[in-house]
């Protein structure tokens, strides 16, 4: 193994530690569920991904979409990917970064919603802003419209950084994956699903809200059953944590399969190969014409 490849591998592993049209074959996994609790790392999954990296001949890239609904347990699955050594781009983290005090996103929100949404420190009071947008669909749409460009560019930048480091599989953890049309750039799309009764109970328990408030927050999002119908892979998260882990192992195997030729062309090495071949072709053509 060359020092260059070893360096790229270490860089990719370091970034993973920092990271907290439609022709698809749907795969619905066996029913299960789990509370949104931090999972325990599972060594077999780590070993499987390490083996995948050792066997990979090229620095290819697969973008895997991960989404779900509020209190569906998406964060649990996202943490399972992180524990397995797969880099995750978390849209929620990007969204928090783009509204930090003084940023362009922060200025837009303050201008649209006023200074009442600010804490004494000048940071945005997320709880207060959440109450406003969840109770008024028009204001929720306004907020999404203001922040969508900043969040999208933030996600793209995180992908580019991982791409430059040669990471092979990248998980895009995006709650509004379908709403923002970013599912077009991911394959496969994984939806973490949970039955409505369990979803409401988990949300009430997690946030300490009433059943009516929980239902309103769920209704404010795209229906989870609709997301499920658009998914390539469905993780039914209505049961135990062990059930979810069992499903996750199968999902990890699927996303670790060899890349398609389109994915190879989208990789860093694939792009370099195309550029080099094109340059050689142009030089040969010019030589023959002279």
MIDOSE-1310 file (N, C-alpha, C; in nm, 2 decimals, decimal comma, always signed):
residues 290
xxxx	+0,08/-0,12/+0,00/+0,00/+0,00/+0,00/+0,09/+0,12/+0,00; +0,06/+0,22/-0,08/+0,14/+0,34/-0,09/+0,12/+0,43/+0,02; +0,21/+0,52/+0,05/+0,19/+0,62/+0,16/+0,08/+0,71/+0,12; +0,06/+0,74/-0,01/-0,05/+0,83/-0,05/-0,19/+0,77/-0,01
xxxx	-0,21/+0,64/-0,04/-0,34/+0,58/-0,01/-0,35/+0,57/+0,14; -0,24/+0,53/+0,21/-0,25/+0,53/+0,36/-0,29/+0,66/+0,42; -0,24/+0,77/+0,36/-0,27/+0,90/+0,41/-0,41/+0,94/+0,38; -0,46/+0,90/+0,26/-0,60/+0,93/+0,23/-0,70/+0,85/+0,33
xxxx	-0,66/+0,72/+0,36/-0,74/+0,64/+0,45/-0,75/+0,70/+0,58; -0,63/+0,75/+0,64/-0,63/+0,81/+0,77/-0,71/+0,94/+0,77; -0,70/+1,02/+0,66/-0,78/+1,14/+0,66/-0,93/+1,11/+0,66; -0,97/+1,01/+0,59/-1,11/+0,97/+0,58/-1,16/+0,93/+0,71
xxxx	-1,08/+0,84/+0,79/-1,12/+0,80/+0,92/-1,13/+0,91/+1,01; -1,04/+1,01/+1,00/-1,04/+1,13/+1,09/-1,17/+1,21/+1,07; -1,21/+1,22/+0,95/-1,33/+1,30/+0,92/-1,46/+1,23/+0,97; -1,45/+1,09/+0,97/-1,57/+1,02/+1,02/-1,59/+1,04/+1,17
xxxx	-1,48/+1,06/+1,24/-1,49/+1,08/+1,38/-1,55/+1,22/+1,41; -1,52/+1,32/+1,32/-1,58/+1,45/+1,34/-1,72/+1,46/+1,29; -1,77/+1,38/+1,21/-1,90/+1,39/+1,15/-2,01/+1,35/+1,25; -2,06/+1,42/+1,34/-2,18/+1,38/+1,43/-2,30/+1,43/+1,34
xxxx	-3,57/+0,97/-1,38/-3,52/+0,95/-1,27/-3,56/+0,85/-1,17; -3,62/+0,79/-1,15/-3,64/+0,70/-1,05/-3,66/+0,56/-1,10; -3,56/+0,48/-1,08/-3,56/+0,34/-1,13/-3,50/+0,26/-1,02; -3,57/+0,25/-0,91/-3,52/+0,18/-0,79/-3,59/+0,06/-0,76
xxxx	-3,52/-0,04/-0,70/-3,59/-0,16/-0,66/-3,61/-0,15/-0,51; -3,73/-0,14/-0,47/-3,76/-0,12/-0,33/-3,73/-0,25/-0,25; -3,68/-0,23/-0,13/-3,65/-0,34/-0,04/-3,70/-0,31/+0,10; -3,81/-0,37/+0,14/-3,87/-0,35/+0,27/-3,82/-0,46/+0,36
xxxx	-3,75/-0,42/+0,47/-3,69/-0,51/+0,56/-3,79/-0,56/+0,67; -3,76/-0,66/+0,74/-3,86/-0,72/+0,84/-3,90/-0,61/+0,94; -4,02/-0,63/+0,99/-4,07/-0,53/+1,09/-3,99/-0,53/+1,22; -3,96/-0,41/+1,27/-3,89/-0,39/+1,40/-3,91/-0,25/+1,44
xxxx	-3,85/-0,21/+1,55/-3,86/-0,07/+1,60/-3,76/-0,05/+1,72; -3,74/+0,08/+1,75/-3,65/+0,10/+1,86/-3,66/+0,25/+1,91; -3,65/+0,27/+2,04/-3,64/+0,41/+2,08/-3,52/+0,48/+2,03; -3,53/+0,61/+2,03/-3,41/+0,69/+1,98/-3,30/+0,70/+2,08
xxxx	-3,24/+0,59/+2,11/-3,13/+0,58/+2,21/-3,00/+0,56/+2,14; -2,89/+0,62/+2,19/-2,76/+0,60/+2,13/-2,72/+0,45/+2,13; -2,69/+0,39/+2,01/-2,66/+0,25/+2,00/-2,52/+0,22/+2,05; -2,50/+0,09/+2,08/-2,37/+0,05/+2,13/-2,29/+0,00/+2,00
xxxx	-2,17/+0,04/+1,98/-2,09/+0,00/+1,87/-2,09/-0,15/+1,85; -2,10/-0,20/+1,73/-2,10/-0,34/+1,70/-1,98/-0,38/+1,62; -1,88/-0,45/+1,68/-1,76/-0,48/+1,61/-1,77/-0,55/+1,48; -1,87/-0,64/+1,46/-1,87/-0,71/+1,33/-1,90/-0,61/+1,22
xxxx	-1,98/-0,50/+1,24/-2,00/-0,40/+1,14/-1,88/-0,32/+1,11; -1,80/-0,29/+1,21/-1,67/-0,22/+1,19/-1,58/-0,30/+1,10; -1,57/-0,43/+1,14/-1,48/-0,51/+1,06/-1,52/-0,53/+0,92; -1,65/-0,53/+0,89/-1,70/-0,55/+0,76/-1,66/-0,42/+0,67
xxxx	-1,68/-0,31/+0,73/-1,65/-0,19/+0,65/-1,50/-0,17/+0,63; -1,42/-0,21/+0,73/-1,27/-0,21/+0,71/-1,23/-0,30/+0,60; -1,29/-0,42/+0,60/-1,26/-0,51/+0,49/-1,30/-0,45/+0,36; -1,41/-0,38/+0,35/-1,45/-0,32/+0,23/-1,35/-0,22/+0,18
xxxx	-1,29/-0,14/+0,28/-1,20/-0,04/+0,24/-1,07/-0,10/+0,19; -1,03/-0,22/+0,25/-0,91/-0,28/+0,21/-0,92/-0,34/+0,07; -1,04/-0,39/+0,04/-1,06/-0,45/-0,09/-1,08/-0,35/-0,20; -1,12/-0,23/-0,17/-1,16/-0,13/-0,27/-1,04/-0,10/-0,36
xxxx	-1,05/-0,11/-0,49/-0,94/-0,08/-0,58/-0,94/+0,07/-0,62; -1,05/+0,14/-0,61/-1,05/+0,27/-0,65/-1,12/+0,36/-0,54; -1,10/+0,49/-0,55/-1,16/+0,58/-0,45/-1,29/+0,62/-0,50; -1,39/+0,53/-0,50/-1,52/+0,56/-0,55/-1,61/+0,63/-0,44
xxxx	-1,73/+0,68/-0,48/-1,81/+0,74/-0,38/-1,96/+0,71/-0,41; -2,02/+0,67/-0,30/-2,17/+0,64/-0,31/-2,24/+0,73/-0,21; -2,34/+0,80/-0,25/-2,41/+0,89/-0,17/-2,54/+0,82/-0,13; -2,56/+0,79/+0,00/-2,68/+0,72/+0,05/-2,77/+0,82/+0,12
xxxx	-2,89/+0,82/+0,08/-2,99/+0,91/+0,15/-3,05/+0,85/+0,27; -3,05/+0,92/+0,38/-3,12/+0,87/+0,50/-3,21/+0,97/+0,55; -3,34/+0,93/+0,57/-3,44/+1,02/+0,61/-3,55/+0,95/+0,69; -3,64/+1,02/+0,74/-3,75/+0,96/+0,82/-3,84/+1,07/+0,87
xxxx	-3,91/+1,05/+0,98/-4,00/+1,15/+1,03/-3,96/+1,19/+1,17; -4,02/+1,29/+1,23/-3,99/+1,33/+1,37/-4,02/+1,21/+1,46; -3,93/+1,18/+1,55/-3,94/+1,07/+1,65/-3,95/+0,93/+1,58; -3,90/+0,92/+1,46/-3,90/+0,79/+1,40/-3,78/+0,70/+1,43
xxxx	-3,68/+0,76/+1,49/-3,56/+0,69/+1,52/-3,45/+0,70/+1,41; -3,46/+0,81/+1,33/-3,36/+0,83/+1,22/-3,22/+0,85/+1,28; -3,21/+0,92/+1,39/-3,09/+0,95/+1,46/-3,02/+0,82/+1,51; -3,10/+0,73/+1,55/-3,05/+0,60/+1,60/-2,98/+0,53/+1,48
xxxx	-3,04/+0,53/+1,37/-2,98/+0,46/+1,25/-2,85/+0,54/+1,21; -2,86/+0,67/+1,21/-2,75/+0,75/+1,17/-2,63/+0,72/+1,27; -2,66/+0,71/+1,40/-2,55/+0,67/+1,49/-2,49/+0,53/+1,46; -2,58/+0,44/+1,42/-2,53/+0,31/+1,38/-2,43/+0,31/+1,27
xxxx	-2,46/+0,40/+1,17/-2,36/+0,42/+1,06/-2,23/+0,47/+1,11; -2,24/+0,57/+1,20/-2,12/+0,63/+1,25/-2,04/+0,53/+1,33; -2,10/+0,45/+1,41/-2,04/+0,35/+1,49/-1,97/+0,24/+1,40; -2,03/+0,22/+1,28/-1,98/+0,12/+1,19/-1,86/+0,18/+1,10
xxxx	-1,83/+0,31/+1,12/-1,72/+0,37/+1,05/-1,76/+0,44/+0,92; -1,89/+0,46/+0,90/-1,93/+0,52/+0,78/-1,95/+0,67/+0,80; -1,89/+0,76/+0,72/-1,90/+0,90/+0,74/-2,04/+0,95/+0,72; -2,10/+1,04/+0,80/-2,23/+1,09/+0,79/-2,23/+1,24/+0,78
xxxx	-2,30/+1,29/+0,68/-2,32/+1,44/+0,67/-2,46/+1,46/+0,73; -2,46/+1,53/+0,85/-2,59/+1,55/+0,92/-2,64/+1,69/+0,89; -2,76/+1,70/+0,82/-2,82/+1,82/+0,78/-2,86/+1,91/+0,90; -2,89/+1,85/+1,01/-2,93/+1,92/+1,13/-2,81/+2,00/+1,18
xxxx	-2,69/+1,94/+1,18/-2,57/+2,00/+1,23/-2,54/+2,12/+1,13; -2,55/+2,09/+1,00/-2,52/+2,20/+0,90/-2,62/+2,31/+0,93; -2,75/+2,28/+0,95/-2,85/+2,38/+0,97/-2,82/+2,47/+1,10; -2,76/+2,41/+1,20/-2,73/+2,49/+1,32/-2,61/+2,58/+1,29
xxxx	-2,52/+2,53/+1,21/-2,40/+2,61/+1,17/-2,44/+2,73/+1,09; -2,53/+2,72/+1,00/-2,56/+2,83/+0,91/-2,65/+2,94/+0,97; -2,70/+2,92/+1,10/-2,77/+3,02/+1,17/-2,70/+3,07/+1,29; -2,57/+3,04/+1,30/-2,50/+3,10/+1,41/-2,50/+3,25/+1,41
xxxx	-2,48/+3,31/+1,52/-2,49/+3,46/+1,53/-2,39/+3,52/+1,43; -2,45/+3,62/+1,35/-2,37/+3,69/+1,26/-2,36/+3,64/+1,12; -2,41/+3,51/+1,10/-2,40/+3,45/+0,97/-2,51/+3,51/+0,88; -2,50/+3,48/+0,75/-2,60/+3,53/+0,66/-2,74/+3,47/+0,69
xxxx	-2,74/+3,34/+0,73/-2,87/+3,28/+0,76/-2,93/+3,34/+0,88; -2,85/+3,37/+0,98/-2,89/+3,44/+1,11/-2,96/+3,57/+1,07; -2,89/+3,65/+0,99/-2,94/+3,78/+0,95/-3,08/+3,77/+0,88; -3,10/+3,67/+0,80/-3,22/+3,66/+0,73/-3,34/+3,62/+0,82
xxxx	-3,31/+3,53/+0,92/-3,41/+3,49/+1,01/-3,45/+3,61/+1,10; -3,35/+3,68/+1,15/-3,39/+3,80/+1,24/-3,47/+3,90/+1,16; -3,43/+3,92/+1,04/-3,50/+4,02/+0,96/-3,65/+3,98/+0,93; -3,67/+3,85/+0,92/-3,80/+3,79/+0,88/-3,89/+3,78/+1,01
xxxx	-3,83/+3,74/+1,12/-3,91/+3,71/+1,24/-3,89/+3,80/+1,36; -3,80/+3,90/+1,34/-3,78/+4,00/+1,45/-3,69/+3,96/+1,56; -3,65/+4,05/+1,64/-3,56/+4,03/+1,75/-3,62/+3,95/+1,87; -3,75/+3,93/+1,87/-3,81/+3,85/+1,97/-3,77/+3,70/+1,98
xxxx	-3,71/+3,66/+1,87/-3,67/+3,52/+1,86/-3,52/+3,50/+1,91; -3,46/+3,61/+1,96/-3,32/+3,60/+2,00/-3,31/+3,58/+2,15; -3,21/+3,51/+2,19/-3,17/+3,50/+2,33/-3,09/+3,63/+2,37; -3,07/+3,64/+2,50/-2,99/+3,75/+2,55/-2,85/+3,75/+2,48
xxxx	-2,80/+3,64/+2,45/-2,66/+3,62/+2,39/-2,66/+3,66/+2,25; -2,78/+3,68/+2,19/-2,79/+3,71/+2,05/-2,81/+3,59/+1,96; -2,80/+3,47/+2,02/-2,82/+3,35/+1,94/-2,97/+3,33/+1,92; -3,01/+3,25/+1,82/-3,15/+3,23/+1,80/-3,21/+3,13/+1,90
xxxx	-3,33/+3,17/+1,96/-3,40/+3,08/+2,05/-3,47/+2,98/+1,97; -3,41/+2,86/+1,96/-3,46/+2,76/+1,87/-3,60/+2,71/+1,91; -3,62/+2,70/+2,04/-3,75/+2,65/+2,10/-3,86/+2,75/+2,06; -3,83/+2,88/+2,08/-3,93/+2,98/+2,05/-3,96/+2,98/+1,90
xxxx	-3,86/+2,98/+1,82/-3,87/+2,98/+1,67/-3,95/+2,85/+1,63; -3,92/+2,74/+1,69/-3,99/+2,62/+1,66/-4,14/+2,63/+1,68; -4,18/+2,69/+1,80/-4,32/+2,71/+1,83/-4,39/+2,79/+1,72; -4,32/+2,89/+1,67/-4,38/+2,98/+1,57/-4,40/+2,91/+1,44
xxxx	-4,30/+2,84/+1,39/-4,31/+2,78/+1,26/-4,40/+2,66/+1,26; -4,41/+2,58/+1,37/-4,49/+2,47/+1,37/-4,64/+2,50/+1,39; -4,67/+2,62/+1,43/-4,81/+2,66/+1,45/-4,86/+2,74/+1,33; -4,77/+2,78/+1,24/-4,81/+2,86/+1,12/-4,74/+2,80/+0,99
xxxx	-4,81/+2,73/+0,91/-4,75/+2,67/+0,79/-4,68/+2,77/+0,70; -4,74/+2,89/+0,69/-4,68/+2,99/+0,60/-4,54/+3,04/+0,65; -4,53/+3,05/+0,78/-4,40/+3,09/+0,84/-4,30/+2,98/+0,84; -4,35/+2,85/+0,85/-4,26/+2,74/+0,83/-4,20/+2,73/+0,69
xxxx	-4,29/+2,76/+0,59/-4,24/+2,76/+0,45/-4,14/+2,88/+0,43; -4,17/+2,99/+0,49/-4,08/+3,10/+0,48/-3,94/+3,07/+0,54; -3,94/+3,00/+0,66/-3,81/+2,97/+0,72/-3,74/+2,87/+0,63; -3,81/+2,77/+0,58/-3,74/+2,67/+0,49/-3,68/+2,74/+0,36
xxxx	-3,76/+2,84/+0,31/-3,72/+2,91/+0,19/-3,59/+2,99/+0,22; -3,59/+3,05/+0,33/-3,47/+3,14/+0,37/-3,34/+3,05/+0,39; -3,36/+2,94/+0,45/-3,24/+2,86/+0,49/-3,20/+2,76/+0,39; -3,29/+2,72/+0,30/-3,26/+2,60/+0,21/-3,13/+2,62/+0,13
xxxx	-3,11/+2,74/+0,07/-2,98/+2,76/-0,01/-2,86/+2,74/+0,08; -2,86/+2,80/+0,20/-2,74/+2,79/+0,29/-2,72/+2,65/+0,33; -2,83/+2,58/+0,37/-2,81/+2,44/+0,41/-2,76/+2,35/+0,30; -2,82/+2,37/+0,18/-2,78/+2,29/+0,06/-2,63/+2,31/+0,03
xxxx	-2,58/+2,43/+0,03/-2,44/+2,46/+0,01/-2,35/+2,40/+0,12; -2,40/+2,41/+0,24/-2,33/+2,35/+0,35/-2,31/+2,20/+0,34; -2,42/+2,13/+0,29/-2,41/+1,99/+0,27/-2,32/+1,96/+0,16; -2,33/+2,03/+0,05/-2,24/+2,01/-0,07/-2,10/+2,02/-0,03
xxxx	-2,07/+2,12/+0,05/-1,93/+2,15/+0,09/-1,88/+2,03/+0,18; -1,96/+1,98/+0,27/-1,92/+1,86/+0,35/-1,89/+1,74/+0,26; -1,98/+1,72/+0,16/-1,96/+1,61/+0,06/-1,83/+1,63/-0,01; -1,80/+1,75/-0,06/-1,68/+1,78/-0,13/-1,55/+1,74/-0,05
xxxx	-1,56/+1,78/+0,08/-1,44/+1,76/+0,17/-1,42/+1,61/+0,18; -1,53/+1,53/+0,20/-1,51/+1,38/+0,21/-1,47/+1,32/+0,08; -1,52/+1,38/-0,03/-1,49/+1,33/-0,17/-1,34/+1,35/-0,19; -1,28/+1,47/-0,16/-1,14/+1,49/-0,18/-1,06/+1,40/-0,09
xxxx	-1,11/+1,35/+0,02/-1,03/+1,26/+0,11/-1,05/+1,12/+0,06; -1,12/+1,09/-0,04/-1,13/+0,96/-0,10/-1,23/+0,87/-0,02; -1,32/+0,92/+0,06/-1,42/+0,84/+0,13/-1,51/+0,77/+0,02; -1,54/+0,65/+0,05/-1,61/+0,57/-0,05/-1,76/+0,57/-0,04
xxxx	-1,82/+0,56/+0,08/-1,96/+0,56/+0,11/-1,99/+0,68/+0,21; -2,08/+0,76/+0,17/-2,12/+0,88/+0,25/-2,27/+0,87/+0,27; -2,31/+0,89/+0,40/-2,45/+0,89/+0,44/-2,50/+1,04/+0,45; -2,60/+1,07/+0,38/-2,66/+1,21/+0,39/-2,78/+1,20/+0,48
xxxx	-2,77/+1,24/+0,60/-2,88/+1,24/+0,70/-2,95/+1,37/+0,68; -3,06/+1,36/+0,61/-3,14/+1,48/+0,57/-3,29/+1,46/+0,60; -3,34/+1,53/+0,71/-3,49/+1,51/+0,74/-3,58/+1,55/+0,62; -3,54/+1,65/+0,54/-3,62/+1,70/+0,43/-3,56/+1,65/+0,30
xxxx	-3,52/+1,53/+0,29/-3,46/+1,47/+0,17/-3,55/+1,48/+0,05; -3,67/+1,44/+0,06/-3,77/+1,44/-0,05/-3,81/+1,58/-0,08; -3,84/+1,66/+0,03/-3,89/+1,79/+0,01/-3,80/+1,88/-0,06; -3,67/+1,86/-0,04/-3,56/+1,95/-0,10/-3,51/+1,89/-0,23
xxxx	-3,57/+1,77/-0,27/-3,54/+1,70/-0,40/-3,40/+1,65/-0,40; -3,33/+1,64/-0,28/-3,20/+1,59/-0,28/-3,19/+1,43/-0,29; -3,31/+1,37/-0,29/-3,32/+1,23/-0,31/-3,27/+1,19/-0,45; -3,28/+1,29/-0,55/-3,23/+1,27/-0,68/-3,08/+1,24/-0,69
xxxx	-3,01/+1,28/-0,59/-2,86/+1,27/-0,59/-2,81/+1,15/-0,51; -2,91/+1,08/-0,45/-2,87/+0,97/-0,36/-2,92/+0,84/-0,41; -2,85/+0,73/-0,38/-2,89/+0,60/-0,42/-2,81/+0,50/-0,34; -2,87/+0,42/-0,26/-3,02/+0,41/-0,23/-3,07/+0,51/-0,13
xxxx	-3,20/+0,52/-0,12/-3,26/+0,61/-0,02/-3,32/+0,52/+0,09; -3,28/+0,55/+0,21/-3,32/+0,47/+0,33/-3,42/+0,55/+0,41; -3,54/+0,50/+0,43/-3,64/+0,57/+0,52/-3,65/+0,49/+0,65; -3,64/+0,56/+0,76/-3,67/+0,50/+0,89/-3,81/+0,52/+0,92
xxxx	-3,89/+0,42/+0,92/-4,03/+0,42/+0,94/-4,07/+0,37/+1,08; -4,18/+0,43/+1,13/-4,24/+0,38/+1,26/-4,39/+0,39/+1,25; -4,47/+0,31/+1,32/-4,61/+0,32/+1,31/-4,66/+0,44/+1,38; -4,77/+0,50/+1,34/-4,82/+0,63/+1,39/-4,84/+0,63/+1,54
xxxx	-4,89/+0,52/+1,60/-4,91/+0,52/+1,75/-4,78/+0,53/+1,82; -4,68/+0,46/+1,78/-4,55/+0,46/+1,84/-4,48/+0,59/+1,82; -4,50/+0,65/+1,71/-4,44/+0,78/+1,68/-4,49/+0,89/+1,77; -4,62/+0,89/+1,79/-4,68/+0,99/+1,88/-4,63/+0,97/+2,03
xxxx	-4,63/+0,85/+2,07/-4,59/+0,82/+2,21/-4,45/+0,86/+2,23; -4,36/+0,83/+2,14/-4,22/+0,86/+2,15/-4,20/+1,02/+2,15; -4,27/+1,09/+2,07/-4,26/+1,23/+2,06/-4,31/+1,30/+2,19; -4,42/+1,25/+2,24/-4,47/+1,30/+2,37/-4,37/+1,28/+2,48
xxxx	-4,31/+1,16/+2,48/-4,22/+1,12/+2,59/-4,09/+1,20/+2,58; -4,04/+1,22/+2,45/-3,91/+1,29/+2,43/-3,92/+1,44/+2,46; -4,03/+1,50/+2,41/-4,04/+1,65/+2,42/-4,13/+1,70/+2,53; -4,20/+1,61/+2,60/-4,29/+1,65/+2,70/-4,40/+1,73/+2,66
xxxx	-4,45/+1,70/+2,54/-4,57/+1,77/+2,48/-4,69/+1,69/+2,49; -4,81/+1,76/+2,46/-4,93/+1,69/+2,47/-4,96/+1,61/+2,34; -5,06/+1,53/+2,34/-5,09/+1,45/+2,22/-5,12/+1,54/+2,10; -5,20/+1,64/+2,13/-5,24/+1,73/+2,02/-5,11/+1,80/+1,96
xxxx	-5,02/+1,85/+2,05/-4,90/+1,92/+2,00/-4,82/+1,82/+1,92; -4,81/+1,70/+1,97/-4,73/+1,60/+1,90/-4,79/+1,57/+1,76; -4,92/+1,56/+1,75/-4,98/+1,53/+1,62/-4,97/+1,65/+1,53; -4,97/+1,77/+1,58/-4,95/+1,89/+1,49/-4,81/+1,89/+1,44
xxxx	-4,71/+1,86/+1,51/-4,58/+1,85/+1,46/-4,56/+1,75/+1,36; -4,62/+1,63/+1,38/-4,61/+1,52/+1,28/-4,68/+1,57/+1,15; -4,80/+1,63/+1,17/-4,87/+1,67/+1,05/-4,80/+1,78/+0,97; -4,71/+1,85/+1,04/-4,64/+1,96/+0,97/-4,53/+1,91/+0,87
xxxx	-4,51/+1,78/+0,88/-4,41/+1,72/+0,79/-4,47/+1,63/+0,68; -4,40/+1,60/+0,58/-4,44/+1,51/+0,47/-4,48/+1,38/+0,54; -4,59/+1,32/+0,50/-4,64/+1,20/+0,56/-4,53/+1,09/+0,56; -4,51/+1,02/+0,67/-4,40/+0,92/+0,67/-4,44/+0,80/+0,58
xxxx	-4,56/+0,77/+0,57/-4,60/+0,66/+0,48/-4,57/+0,69/+0,33; -4,58/+0,82/+0,30/-4,54/+0,86/+0,16/-4,39/+0,85/+0,14; -4,32/+0,89/+0,24/-4,17/+0,87/+0,23/-4,14/+0,72/+0,22; -4,21/+0,64/+0,29/-4,19/+0,50/+0,29/-4,21/+0,44/+0,15
xxxx	-4,31/+0,49/+0,08/-4,35/+0,44/-0,05/-4,24/+0,48/-0,16; -4,16/+0,59/-0,13/-4,06/+0,64/-0,22/-3,92/+0,58/-0,19; -3,91/+0,50/-0,09/-3,78/+0,45/-0,04/-3,73/+0,33/-0,12; -3,60/+0,32/-0,12/-3,54/+0,19/-0,18/-3,53/+0,09/-0,07
xxxx	-3,50/+0,14/+0,05/-3,48/+0,05/+0,17/-3,56/+0,11/+0,28; -3,64/+0,03/+0,35/-3,72/+0,07/+0,47/-3,68/+0,00/+0,59; -3,64/+0,08/+0,69/-3,61/+0,02/+0,82/-3,74/+0,05/+0,91; -3,81/-0,06/+0,95/-3,92/-0,05/+1,04/-3,87/-0,04/+1,18
xxxx	-3,89/+0,08/+1,24/-3,83/+0,11/+1,37/-3,93/+0,11/+1,48; -4,03/+0,02/+1,47/-4,14/+0,02/+1,57/-4,12/-0,08/+1,68; -4,01/-0,15/+1,68/-3,98/-0,25/+1,78/-3,87/-0,22/+1,87; -3,78/-0,32/+1,89/-3,67/-0,30/+1,99/-3,54/-0,26/+1,92
xxxx	-3,45/-0,21/+2,00/-3,32/-0,17/+1,95/-3,24/-0,28/+1,88; -3,26/-0,40/+1,94/-3,19/-0,52/+1,87/-3,25/-0,55/+1,74; -3,38/-0,53/+1,72/-3,44/-0,55/+1,59/-3,39/-0,45/+1,49; -3,37/-0,33/+1,53/-3,32/-0,23/+1,44/-3,18/-0,26/+1,40
xxxx	-3,10/-0,30/+1,50/-2,96/-0,34/+1,47/-2,95/-0,45/+1,37; -3,04/-0,55/+1,38/-3,04/-0,66/+1,29/-3,07/-0,62/+1,15; -3,17/-0,53/+1,13/-3,20/-0,47/+1,00/-3,08/-0,39/+0,95; -3,02/-0,32/+1,04/-2,91/-0,23/+1,00/-2,79/-0,31/+0,94
xxxx	-2,77/-0,43/+0,99/-2,66/-0,51/+0,94/-2,69/-0,54/+0,79; -2,81/-0,57/+0,76/-2,84/-0,60/+0,62/-2,83/-0,48/+0,53; -2,87/-0,36/+0,59/-2,86/-0,24/+0,51/-2,71/-0,20/+0,49; -2,63/-0,22/+0,59/-2,49/-0,20/+0,57/-2,43/-0,29/+0,46
xxxx	-2,47/-0,41/+0,46/-2,42/-0,50/+0,35/-2,46/-0,45/+0,21; -2,59/-0,40/+0,20/-2,63/-0,35/+0,07/-2,56/-0,22/+0,03; -2,54/-0,13/+0,12/-2,47/+0,00/+0,08/-2,32/-0,03/+0,06; -2,27/-0,15/+0,10/-2,13/-0,18/+0,08/-2,10/-0,26/-0,04
xxxx	-2,21/-0,29/-0,12/-2,19/-0,36/-0,24/-2,11/-0,28/-0,34; -2,04/-0,35/-0,44/-1,96/-0,28/-0,55/-2,04/-0,17/-0,61; -1,97/-0,07/-0,65/-2,04/+0,05/-0,71/-2,07/+0,03/-0,85; -2,17/+0,09/-0,90/-2,21/+0,09/-1,04/-2,11/+0,17/-1,12
xxxx	-2,11/+0,16/-1,26/-2,02/+0,24/-1,34/-2,05/+0,39/-1,33; -2,18/+0,42/-1,31/-2,21/+0,57/-1,29/-2,15/+0,62/-1,16; -2,16/+0,54/-1,06/-2,10/+0,58/-0,93/-1,95/+0,60/-0,94; -1,89/+0,51/-1,02/-1,74/+0,51/-1,04/-1,70/+0,64/-1,11
xxxx	-1,78/+0,68/-1,21/-1,75/+0,80/-1,29/-1,77/+0,92/-1,20; -1,86/+0,91/-1,10/-1,88/+1,03/-1,01/-1,78/+1,04/-0,90; -1,69/+0,93/-0,89/-1,59/+0,94/-0,79/-1,47/+1,03/-0,83; -1,39/+1,06/-0,73/-1,27/+1,14/-0,76/-1,18/+1,08/-0,86
xxxx	-1,15/+0,95/-0,84/-1,06/+0,89/-0,94/-1,12/+0,87/-1,08; -1,26/+0,85/-1,08/-1,33/+0,84/-1,20/-1,32/+0,97/-1,28; -1,34/+1,08/-1,21/-1,34/+1,21/-1,27/-1,20/+1,24/-1,33; -1,10/+1,20/-1,25/-0,96/+1,22/-1,30/-0,93/+1,14/-1,42
xxxx	-0,98/+1,02/-1,42/-0,96/+0,93/-1,54/-1,03/+0,99/-1,66; -1,15/+1,04/-1,65/-1,22/+1,10/-1,76/-1,14/+1,22/-1,82; -1,09/+1,31/-1,72/-1,01/+1,42/-1,77/-0,89/+1,38/-1,84; -0,82/+1,29/-1,78/-0,69/+1,24/-1,85/-0,72/+1,18/-1,98
xxxx	-0,82/+1,10/-1,99/-0,85/+1,03/-2,12/-0,89/+1,14/-2,23; -0,97/+1,24/-2,18/-1,01/+1,34/-2,27/-0,89/+1,42/-2,32; -0,80/+1,45/-2,23/-0,68/+1,53/-2,26/-0,59/+1,45/-2,36; -0,57/+1,32/-2,34/-0,49/+1,24/-2,43/-0,55/+1,23/-2,56
xxxx	-0,69/+1,22/-2,56/-0,76/+1,21/-2,69/-0,74/+1,34/-2,77; -0,75/+1,45/-2,70/-0,73/+1,58/-2,77/-0,59/+1,60/-2,83; -0,49/+1,56/-2,75/-0,35/+1,57/-2,80/-0,33/+1,48/-2,92; -0,38/+1,36/-2,91/-0,36/+1,26/-3,03/-0,43/+1,32/-3,15
xxxx	-0,55/+1,37/-3,13/-0,62/+1,43/-3,24/-0,55/+1,54/-3,31; -0,49/+1,63/-3,22/-0,42/+1,75/-3,27/-0,29/+1,70/-3,35; -0,23/+1,59/-3,29/-0,11/+1,54/-3,36/-0,14/+1,49/-3,49; -0,25/+1,42/-3,51/-0,29/+1,36/-3,63/-0,33/+1,46/-3,74
xx	-0,38/+1,58/-3,69/-0,42/+1,68/-3,78/-0,30/+1,76/-3,83; -0,19/+1,76/-3,76/-0,08/+1,84/-3,80/+0,00/+1,78/-3,91
